[in-house]
Amino acid sequence: MTEARHAALGLHPVLDEHGQPPADLLQRRQIVRRTQIAALVVLLLLGLGAGRTLFVRAANAQVLAATSAEQSRLYVKVAQGRRGAGGGGSALALPGTLQGYVQAPISARAAGYLKRWTHDIGSRVGKGELLAEIDAPEIDQQLGQAVAAREQAAAAVALARSTAARWEGLRQQDVVSQQDLEEKRNAVTQAQANVAAAEANVQRLRQLDGFKRVLAPFAGVVTRRNVDVGDLIDGNRVLFTLAQTDPLRVYVNVPQSYAQLVKPGQVVVVTQPELRGERFAAKVARTAGAIDTATRTLQVEVELPNHDGRLLPGAYVQVSLPLAAGSALLLPTNALMFRAEGTQVAVVDAQGRVALRRVVVGRNHGADFEVLEGVTVADRVVLNPPDAMAEGQAVVIAAPALPASAAGKAPA
């Protein structure tokens, strides 16, 4: 085949006249070799990238599986019960209202108009001291009339006696009959009875006249004055309110579960929110001795000394009743679970499984409560159990947190 034919067909001779490949052929071979090397490098990089992706995905899958397994494990904190005998008892705080030891509304027995009053609110008065005077002219007139009626009855007695004496003489002379004499004697007796009735009426009106002076029935403080000069007093209107402020009384209602622990003579502590940091010693004066069926509480009266007068009747106070420590098992309040099956706690066994136990709850001390039945001292009870906790669920007991001071001293 001629060279022209090779040129027409686009074919080149393999070797030149010196027996060497042509320069363009060598250049093409270099380009092909470089292309092959570049392709090999690209394939190698793609292989490395694919391997890295597979490795990262496998590692991420392992991390995800470990994280899921870790998160699926329920960590709980547990606590064990303790006996209340070593707790030293507790205190029951109940609300109450201060009252005067003797407190009474003062009214007037006599009807009339208020003439004057002598003490205003806040005044301290002694027993029998004058509080007010009432002008009652009707009572004065009735008293005068009663005195006149008594004098009239006394005159009738004198006349009846003289008449009976004369008839005694006539009877001795047999001038009058015995029946007439008995009538005259009976007239004397009747007249004497009329005198006694008139005297009783006079005494009644004199006592009523004495009620025009309103006196303090006991020593205390005037806490209210409801009248002024010129007011009409009809006998039903309260003029003053008087209270004895030393000592004071406080009535509190103790729940039935604590009623057996409150005894007369027991020392209690009274606090008032406005007097911060001050505690007033008092004692239980008496109890009602019976449970109120409406509220299931026991009414307790506390006697509180108030020599300096700092505490005022009507103030709101808190009464702290110390309660003797019991021997029941104590558990934290946040271990309780309230469900349809009743009050329960979650106990972790030796295999890390949850067992739900129904408990009988006694007294509640705030942070702790008494367990009468259901658990023992050796049981590990879950604190703050979740609502979804079920019987037989596997849990992991979390290690107790170190105190801040201990954590700061831990080696790095």
C-alpha positions in Angstrom: 0.0 0.0 0.0 1.4 3.3 -1.0 2.1 6.3 1.3 -0.7 8.2 -0.4 -3.1 5.4 0.3 -2.0 5.4 4.0 -2.5 9.1 4.1 -6.0 8.7 2.6 -6.9 6.1 5.1 -5.5 8.2 8.0 -3.0 5.5 8.9 0.5 6.3 9.8 3.5 4.1 9.5 4.7 2.5 12.7 8.4 3.3 12.1 10.1 6.1 10.2 13.0 5.7 7.9 15.4 5.5 10.8 13.4 2.7 12.4 11.9 4.9 15.1 8.2 5.7 15.7 7.0 9.0 14.6 7.0 11.9 17.1 3.2 12.3 17.0 2.8 8.7 17.8 5.0 9.0 20.8 3.1 12.0 21.9 -0.2 10.2 21.7 1.2 7.3 23.6 2.3 9.6 26.4 -1.1 11.2 26.5 -2.8 7.8 26.7 -0.4 6.7 29.5 -1.1 9.9 31.4 -4.8 9.5 30.9 -4.5 5.9 32.2 -2.5 7.1 35.2 -5.0 9.9 35.9 -7.9 7.4 35.6 -6.2 5.0 37.9 -5.6 7.8 40.5 -9.2 8.9 40.2 -10.4 5.3 40.7 -8.0 5.0 43.6 -9.3 8.2 45.2 -12.9 7.1 44.6 -12.1 3.8 46.2 -10.5 5.5 49.2 -13.5 7.8 49.4 -16.0 4.9 49.2 -14.0 3.0 51.8 -13.9 6.1 54.1 -17.7 6.6 53.7 -18.3 2.9 54.5 -16.0 3.1 57.5 -17.7 6.3 58.8 -21.1 4.9 58.3 -20.1 1.7 60.2 -18.6 3.7 63.0 -21.7 6.0 63.1 -23.9 2.9 63.2 -21.9 1.5 66.1 -22.1 4.8 68.0 -25.8 5.1 67.3 -26.4 1.5 68.5 -24.3 2.2 71.6 -26.1 5.5 72.2 -29.5 3.9 71.7 -28.6 1.1 74.1 -27.3 3.6 76.6 -30.4 5.8 76.3 -32.7 2.8 76.5 -31.3 2.0 79.9 -33.3 3.7 82.7 -31.1 5.2 85.4 -32.8 5.6 88.8 -31.9 6.9 92.2 -32.8 4.7 95.1 -33.1 5.2 98.9 -33.6 2.9 101.8 -36.0 3.5 104.6 -35.1 4.3 108.2 -36.8 3.9 111.5 -38.4 7.0 113.0 -37.1 6.3 116.5 -33.8 7.8 115.6 -35.3 10.9 114.0 -36.1 12.8 117.2 -39.7 13.4 116.4 -41.3 16.1 114.2 -43.6 19.1 114.5 -47.0 19.7 113.1 -47.7 23.3 112.1 -51.4 24.3 112.2 -53.0 27.7 111.6 -54.9 29.5 114.3 -56.3 32.9 115.3 -55.5 34.7 118.6 -58.4 35.4 120.9 -58.7 37.1 124.2 -58.7 34.7 127.2 -62.0 36.3 128.1 -63.8 38.2 125.3 -67.4 39.4 125.5 -69.7 42.0 124.0 -71.0 44.5 126.6 -74.7 45.4 126.4 -76.9 47.5 128.6 -79.8 45.9 130.5 -81.6 49.2 130.9 -83.3 51.0 127.9 -82.7 54.7 127.4 -80.3 57.2 125.8 -76.6 57.1 126.2 -75.7 59.9 128.6 -71.8 59.6 128.3 -69.1 57.1 127.7 -65.8 57.0 129.6 -63.5 54.7 127.7 -62.7 54.4 124.0 -61.0 51.6 121.9 -57.6 50.6 123.2 -58.3 51.7 126.8 -57.3 49.3 129.5 -60.0 49.0 132.2 -60.2 47.2 135.5 -63.0 45.0 136.7 -66.0 47.1 137.8 -64.8 50.3 136.1 -67.4 52.5 134.6 -67.7 52.3 130.8 -70.9 54.4 130.1 -74.0 55.9 131.7 -77.5 55.7 130.3 -80.3 58.2 130.9 -83.5 56.2 131.5 -86.4 58.5 132.9 -88.9 55.7 132.4 -87.1 53.5 134.9 -86.9 56.4 137.4 -90.7 56.9 137.1 -91.4 53.2 137.5 -89.2 53.1 140.6 -91.0 56.0 142.1 -94.4 54.4 141.4 -93.2 51.1 142.9 -92.0 52.9 146.1 -95.4 54.5 146.4 -97.2 51.2 145.8 -95.1 49.7 148.6 -96.0 52.5 151.0 -99.7 52.0 150.1 -99.4 48.3 150.8 -97.7 49.0 154.1 -100.6 51.3 155.1 -103.0 48.6 154.2 -101.1 46.2 156.5 -101.4 48.6 159.4 -105.1 49.0 158.9 -105.7 45.3 158.6 -103.8 44.6 161.8 -105.8 47.2 163.8 -109.0 45.8 162.4 -108.1 42.3 163.3 -107.1 43.4 166.8 -110.5 45.0 167.4 -112.3 41.9 166.0 -110.3 39.8 168.4 -111.8 41.8 171.3 -115.3 41.5 169.9 -114.9 37.8 169.5 -114.0 37.5 173.1 -117.2 39.2 174.0 -119.0 36.9 171.6 -120.3 39.8 169.5 -118.9 38.6 166.2 -118.7 35.1 164.8 -115.5 33.1 164.5 -115.9 33.2 160.6 -115.7 37.0 160.7 -112.6 36.9 162.9 -110.9 34.5 160.5 -111.6 36.8 157.5 -110.0 39.7 159.3 -106.9 37.6 160.1 -106.7 36.5 156.5 -106.9 40.2 155.4 -103.8 40.9 157.5 -101.9 38.0 155.8 -103.0 39.2 152.4 -101.9 42.7 153.1 -98.5 41.5 154.2 -98.1 39.5 151.0 -99.0 42.7 149.0 -96.2 44.5 150.9 -93.7 41.7 150.1 -94.7 41.9 146.4 -94.4 45.6 146.3 -91.0 45.4 148.0 -89.8 42.8 145.4 -90.9 45.1 142.6 -89.0 48.0 144.2 -85.9 45.9 144.4 -86.2 44.8 140.8 -86.5 48.4 139.6 -83.6 49.5 141.7 -81.4 46.8 140.2 -82.6 47.8 136.7 -81.8 51.4 137.7 -78.3 50.3 138.6 -77.9 48.9 135.0 -77.9 52.5 133.8 -74.2 52.4 134.8 -72.4 50.0 132.4 -69.5 48.5 134.2 -66.6 46.3 133.0 -67.2 42.7 134.1 -63.5 41.9 134.0 -60.2 43.6 133.5 -59.2 43.9 129.8 -58.9 46.1 126.8 -61.8 47.9 125.0 -61.5 46.6 121.4 -64.7 48.1 120.0 -67.1 51.0 120.8 -70.3 50.9 118.9 -72.3 53.9 120.4 -72.0 57.6 121.0 -73.7 60.2 123.2 -77.4 60.4 122.5 -77.8 57.0 120.9 -80.9 55.1 121.8 -80.1 52.0 123.8 -82.8 49.3 123.6 -81.1 46.6 125.6 -80.1 44.5 122.5 -77.5 46.7 121.2 -73.8 46.0 121.8 -72.1 49.0 123.4 -68.5 47.8 123.8 -66.4 44.7 123.1 -64.0 43.9 125.9 -61.1 41.4 125.7 -58.6 40.1 128.2 -55.3 40.0 126.4 -53.1 38.3 129.0 -53.1 35.4 128.5 -54.5 34.7 125.0 -56.2 31.7 123.6 -55.6 29.9 120.3 -57.9 27.3 119.0 -56.5 24.8 116.4 -58.0 21.7 114.8 -55.7 18.8 114.9 -56.3 16.0 112.2 -57.5 12.7 113.5 -54.2 10.9 112.6 -52.3 13.2 115.1 -55.0 13.5 117.8 -53.6 10.8 120.0 -50.3 12.6 120.2 -51.6 15.8 121.7 -51.9 16.0 125.5 -52.9 18.8 127.9 -49.8 20.6 129.3 -47.8 19.9 126.2 -45.4 22.8 125.3 -46.0 24.3 121.8 -44.5 27.2 119.8 -46.5 30.0 118.4 -45.2 32.2 115.5 -46.6 35.2 113.7 -45.6 35.9 110.1 -45.1 39.7 110.8 -42.8 39.0 113.8 -40.0 37.2 111.9 -37.6 35.3 114.0 -39.7 35.4 117.2 -41.1 32.3 118.8 -43.6 32.4 121.7 -43.8 29.5 124.1 -47.3 28.3 125.0 -48.9 25.2 126.2 -51.9 23.0 125.5 -54.6 24.0 128.0 -57.2 21.4 127.1 -58.6 19.4 124.2 -62.2 18.7 123.2 -61.8 15.0 124.0 -63.7 14.0 120.9 -63.3 14.0 117.2 -65.6 16.3 115.2 -67.5 14.0 112.8 -67.8 16.8 110.2 -64.1 17.6 109.9 -62.5 14.6 111.5 -60.4 16.9 113.7 -59.8 17.4 117.4 -60.2 20.9 118.7 -57.3 22.0 120.9 -57.1 25.1 123.1 -53.6 26.6 123.5 -52.9 29.2 126.3 -50.4 31.8 125.3 -48.9 34.3 127.8 -48.8 37.9 126.6 -47.3 40.0 129.4 -45.9 42.7 127.1 -49.0 42.9 124.9 -47.1 42.4 121.7 -49.6 39.9 120.4 -53.0 41.3 119.4 -56.3 39.4 119.5 -57.5 38.4 116.1 -54.0 38.0 114.6 -53.2 35.0 112.3 -50.6 32.7 113.8 -49.0 29.3 113.3 -49.0 26.8 116.1 -46.2 24.2 116.0 -47.1 21.0 117.9 -44.1 18.8 118.7 -44.9 15.1 118.0 -43.1 12.2 119.5 -41.0 10.1 117.1 -42.6 6.8 116.1 -41.1 3.5 115.2 -42.6 3.3 111.7 -40.4 3.1 108.6 -39.7 6.5 107.0 -39.3 7.0 103.3 -38.9 10.2 101.2 -42.2 11.6 99.9 -41.0 11.7 96.3 -41.0 7.9 96.3 -44.8 7.6 96.3 -46.8 6.6 93.2 -50.5 7.3 93.1 -52.2 4.9 90.7 -55.6 3.3 90.2 -54.2 0.2 92.1 -53.6 2.4 95.2 -50.5 4.0 96.7 -47.4 2.2 95.5 -43.6 2.4 95.6 -41.1 0.9 93.1 -38.5 -1.5 94.6 -35.4 -2.6 92.7 -34.4 -6.2 93.3 -30.9 -7.8 93.1 -31.3 -8.4 89.3 -32.1 -4.8 88.6 -35.8 -5.4 88.0 -38.6 -3.2 89.3 -41.2 -4.6 91.6 -44.3 -2.4 92.3 -45.5 -2.7 95.9 -48.6 -1.3 97.4 -47.9 0.4 100.7 -50.0 1.6 103.7 -49.1 5.2 104.5 -49.1 6.6 108.0 -48.3 10.2 109.0 -46.9 12.7 106.6 -43.9 14.7 107.9 -43.4 16.8 104.8 -40.2 15.5 103.3 -40.8 12.0 104.7 -43.8 9.8 105.3 -44.4 6.8 107.5 -44.9 3.4 105.8 -46.9 1.0 107.9 -46.9 -2.0 105.5 -45.4 -2.9 102.1 -41.6 -2.4 102.4 -38.7 -3.2 104.7 -35.5 -1.4 105.7 -33.5 -3.5 103.2 -35.6 -2.6 100.2 -34.2 -0.2 97.7 -37.0 2.2 96.7 -36.9 4.3 93.5 -37.0 8.1 94.0 -39.0 10.2 91.5 -40.3 7.2 89.6 -41.6 8.0 86.1 -45.2 7.5 85.2 -44.4 4.8 82.7 -42.5 2.6 85.1 -43.9 -0.9 84.9 -43.6 -4.2 86.8 -40.4 -6.1 85.8 -38.7 -3.2 84.0 -34.9 -3.3 84.0 -33.3 -0.3 85.5 -29.8 0.8 86.4 -29.1 2.3 89.8 -27.2 5.6 89.3 -24.2 6.3 91.4 -24.8 9.0 94.1 -23.5 12.4 93.1 -20.3 13.6 94.9 -20.6 16.7 97.0 -19.2 19.9 95.6 -16.2 19.9 98.0 -15.4 16.3 97.2 -15.7 16.9 93.4 -13.3 19.9 93.6 -10.6 17.8 95.3 -10.9 14.9 92.8 -7.8 14.3 90.7 -7.8 15.5 87.1 
